[in-house]
Amino acid sequence: MKPLLFTLGLSLSLIMGGCAVSPQSVVLYPQATLTGPLYGQGRTMTIQVEDRRSSSVLGSRGGIYETSSVISISNDISAALLAAAQKATSQLGFNGSSSSAPAHLTLILEGLSYDTQTVNLINTINIEANITLTTTVGGSSHTGHYRTQRSHKFPRLPNAQKNQEIISEALSTSLERGFSDISLANFLGQN
């Protein structure tokens, strides 16, 4: 009877230990790869980034201690978004070589969330990235809101490197949608 109880106790402790999930910190480097028209046409573009999220915590990785198994960003996300926006505007032909009125872009990170749901030993990770781009030329402005939602299924919870990849991808997609917005190109063409 003792070996059976020992085996049962050991099995239970292994199962419970497997349910505990450690906090995770990720480094995000979103990139916008653009292939559309070069609507910048040499115009000067200044860029400002605002992070309007209420917390650096993106969400929970799940497990039995959901409130402490959080995932957060360890690098300066505003600096990473600024670098991505500068590269994107360069790809679109904003280089200061034209005498057109300069434009100013404010990139606002409205939200970035990470949620884990586990059903039948399959972990579904839901990511949402929300940004707003407000572009001003003289007294006129254009505002666009861009949201990306992604769902990924894993048999095991992803490690930090995989989480960095899937979160950066969602953020990159929102950036690409914003900078590829035809209404933004039309606004800049008319002002």
C-alpha positions in Angstrom: 0.0 0.0 0.0 2.9 2.4 0.8 4.4 2.2 -2.7 1.0 2.9 -4.2 0.5 6.0 -2.0 4.1 7.1 -2.7 3.5 6.8 -6.5 0.1 8.6 -6.3 1.7 11.4 -4.2 4.6 11.8 -6.6 2.3 11.8 -9.6 0.1 14.5 -8.0 3.0 16.7 -7.1 4.4 16.4 -10.7 1.0 17.3 -12.1 0.6 20.3 -9.8 4.1 21.4 -10.4 3.5 21.3 -14.1 0.5 23.7 -13.7 2.6 26.5 -12.1 3.8 29.0 -14.7 6.6 31.5 -14.2 6.4 35.2 -15.1 8.0 36.1 -18.3 9.6 39.3 -19.7 9.9 39.8 -23.4 11.8 42.2 -25.7 9.7 43.5 -28.6 11.0 44.9 -31.8 8.1 45.5 -34.2 8.9 46.0 -37.9 6.7 47.3 -40.7 7.6 46.0 -44.1 5.8 48.1 -46.7 5.5 47.5 -50.5 2.9 50.1 -51.4 3.3 53.4 -53.3 5.9 55.9 -52.1 3.4 58.5 -51.0 6.0 60.4 -48.9 7.4 62.0 -52.1 10.3 63.5 -50.2 8.3 65.3 -47.6 9.7 65.8 -44.1 7.9 63.7 -41.4 8.5 64.1 -37.7 7.3 61.3 -35.5 6.3 61.2 -31.8 5.3 58.0 -29.9 2.9 57.8 -27.0 2.3 54.7 -24.9 -1.2 55.0 -23.4 -1.3 51.6 -21.8 -2.1 51.6 -18.1 0.4 48.9 -17.3 3.5 47.3 -18.6 1.9 43.9 -18.0 0.4 42.4 -21.2 -1.6 39.7 -19.5 -1.3 36.3 -17.8 0.5 33.2 -19.1 -2.1 31.0 -17.3 -1.5 28.2 -14.8 -2.8 27.9 -11.3 -1.2 31.2 -10.2 -2.6 33.3 -13.0 -2.2 36.6 -11.1 1.5 36.2 -10.7 2.4 34.4 -14.0 2.3 37.6 -16.0 4.0 38.5 -19.2 5.5 42.0 -19.5 7.7 44.0 -21.8 11.3 44.5 -20.7 12.6 47.0 -23.3 11.4 50.6 -24.1 8.4 49.9 -26.3 8.1 53.6 -27.3 11.7 53.6 -28.6 11.1 50.3 -30.5 7.9 51.8 -32.1 9.7 55.0 -33.0 12.5 53.1 -34.7 9.8 51.0 -36.6 7.9 54.1 -37.6 11.1 55.9 -38.8 12.0 53.0 -40.9 8.4 52.7 -42.3 8.3 56.4 -43.3 11.7 56.1 -44.9 10.4 53.1 -47.0 7.5 55.3 -48.0 9.7 58.1 -49.4 9.7 60.6 -46.5 13.2 61.9 -46.6 13.1 65.7 -46.3 14.2 66.3 -49.9 11.0 68.0 -51.0 9.7 71.6 -50.3 6.2 70.2 -49.5 4.8 71.3 -46.1 6.3 69.1 -43.4 4.0 66.5 -41.7 3.9 65.4 -38.1 2.9 61.9 -37.1 1.8 60.8 -33.6 1.8 57.1 -33.1 -0.2 56.0 -30.1 0.0 52.6 -28.6 -3.6 52.3 -27.3 -3.4 48.7 -26.1 -1.4 45.5 -26.3 -2.8 42.4 -24.6 -2.0 38.7 -24.1 -4.4 36.2 -22.9 -4.1 32.4 -22.3 -6.9 29.9 -22.3 -6.2 26.2 -21.7 -8.8 23.6 -22.8 -8.1 19.9 -23.1 -4.3 20.5 -22.6 -4.2 22.9 -25.6 -3.1 26.4 -24.8 -4.7 29.2 -26.9 -2.8 32.5 -26.8 -4.9 35.5 -27.9 -3.0 38.7 -28.7 -4.4 42.1 -29.5 -2.5 45.1 -30.7 -4.2 48.5 -31.0 -2.5 51.6 -32.4 -3.7 55.1 -33.6 -1.8 57.2 -36.2 -2.6 60.9 -36.2 -1.0 62.8 -39.0 -1.0 66.6 -39.2 0.0 68.9 -42.0 -0.6 72.6 -41.3 -4.0 72.9 -39.8 -5.4 69.6 -41.2 -5.2 66.2 -39.7 -5.9 62.5 -40.4 -6.5 59.9 -37.7 -6.7 56.1 -38.2 -7.2 53.3 -35.7 -5.6 49.9 -36.5 -6.2 46.7 -34.5 -4.8 43.3 -35.0 -6.0 40.2 -33.3 -4.2 36.9 -33.4 -4.8 33.4 -31.9 -2.1 30.8 -31.6 -2.6 27.2 -30.3 0.3 25.4 -28.5 0.5 22.0 -26.8 2.9 23.6 -24.3 3.0 27.3 -23.2 5.4 29.2 -25.4 8.8 30.2 -24.2 10.0 33.9 -24.1 11.5 33.8 -27.6 8.3 32.5 -29.2 6.2 35.0 -27.2 8.5 37.8 -28.4 7.9 36.6 -32.0 4.1 36.3 -31.9 3.6 39.6 -30.0 6.0 41.5 -32.2 4.2 40.1 -35.3 0.8 41.4 -34.1 2.2 44.8 -33.4 4.0 44.8 -36.7 0.8 44.0 -38.6 -1.0 46.9 -36.9 1.9 49.2 -38.0 1.8 47.9 -41.6 -2.0 48.4 -41.7 -1.6 52.0 -40.5 1.2 53.0 -42.9 -0.5 51.2 -45.8 -3.8 53.0 -45.2 -4.9 54.5 -48.6 -6.8 57.2 -46.8 -3.6 58.4 -45.1 -1.8 58.4 -48.5 -4.8 60.4 -50.0 -4.7 62.9 -47.1 -1.0 63.5 -47.6 -1.5 63.8 -51.3 -4.1 66.6 -50.8 -2.2 68.6 -48.1 
